[in-house]
Every structure is written in structure tokens, then in C-alpha cells.
Amino acid sequence: MDIKVRLLILGKKQVDLLGEIQKRGFPKLSFSQFSRYVNKREISPQGNKVLDLSDAILEEWESKAIFTE
């Protein structure tokens, strides 16, 4: 499922996800760069790592959301 759709379902925004990504190893990642990765306008090794990390974070958030409902 698309990152944006998953965020919408969770009631979160891209900036929430970006903040968590910055905490987990990409402190200098800008919002514009992150947006290019999410929209698949830029493909790079770092972009792939960021997208993999995004998926992992979203899975964590989704599992927490299931238990709190």
C-alpha cells in the first residue's frame, strides 16, 4: 500500500514520518528530499533505505493502532 494512504489511515502526516526517520539515522534528510523519495521522483540507494525504513516505521505504527482500537 502507498505510504501516503497508510499515513492517512493512521491519521498521521509525512512530517510525522520524516521526524521518526530523522531520529533513526537520517538526521539531515529534508522534507523536500523525503517527498521526492515517497513520490518516486528520485531513486537512489539512500532513497531505497529511507523507503524501507518508512515501511518499518509504518508497520510499527499500524501494529500499535490495531492494539489500541
C-alpha positions as CSV (number, residue, x, y, z in Angstrom):
1,M,0.0,0.0,0.0
2,D,1.2,3.5,-0.7
3,I,2.9,5.4,2.1
4,K,0.5,8.4,1.8
5,V,-2.5,6.1,2.1
6,R,-1.1,4.3,5.1
7,L,-0.4,7.7,6.8
8,L,-3.9,8.8,6.1
9,I,-5.4,5.7,7.6
10,L,-3.2,6.2,10.7
11,G,-4.1,9.9,11.0
12,K,-0.5,10.9,10.6
13,K,1.3,13.2,8.2
14,Q,4.5,13.0,6.2
15,V,6.2,15.3,8.7
16,D,5.5,12.8,11.5
17,L,7.1,10.0,9.5
18,L,10.0,12.3,8.5
19,G,10.7,13.1,12.1
20,E,10.9,9.5,13.1
21,I,13.2,8.8,10.1
22,Q,15.5,11.6,11.2
23,K,15.6,10.1,14.7
24,R,16.6,6.7,13.2
25,G,19.6,7.5,11.2
26,F,18.9,10.2,8.7
27,P,19.1,13.5,10.7
28,K,19.8,15.7,7.8
29,L,17.1,14.4,5.5
30,S,15.0,17.3,4.3
31,F,11.3,17.3,3.7
32,S,11.7,18.0,0.0
33,Q,14.2,15.1,-0.4
34,F,11.9,12.8,1.6
35,S,8.9,13.9,-0.6
36,R,10.9,13.0,-3.8
37,Y,11.6,9.5,-2.4
38,V,7.9,9.0,-1.4
39,N,6.7,10.2,-4.8
40,K,9.3,8.0,-6.5
41,R,10.7,11.0,-8.4
42,E,14.2,10.2,-7.2
43,I,15.5,6.6,-6.9
44,S,18.8,6.1,-5.2
45,P,20.4,3.8,-2.7
46,Q,19.6,6.3,0.1
47,G,16.1,6.6,-1.2
48,N,15.6,2.9,-1.0
49,K,16.9,2.8,2.5
50,V,14.6,5.6,3.5
51,L,11.6,3.9,1.9
52,D,12.5,0.6,3.7
53,L,12.7,2.4,7.0
54,S,9.5,4.2,6.3
55,D,7.8,0.9,5.7
56,A,9.2,-0.5,9.0
57,I,8.0,2.6,11.0
58,L,4.6,2.4,9.4
59,E,4.3,-1.3,10.3
60,E,5.1,-0.4,13.9
61,W,2.5,2.3,14.0
62,E,-0.1,0.1,12.3
63,S,0.5,-2.7,14.9
64,K,0.1,-0.2,17.7
65,A,-3.0,1.2,16.2
66,I,-4.6,-2.3,16.0
67,F,-4.0,-2.9,19.7
68,T,-5.4,0.5,20.7
69,E,-8.6,0.2,18.8
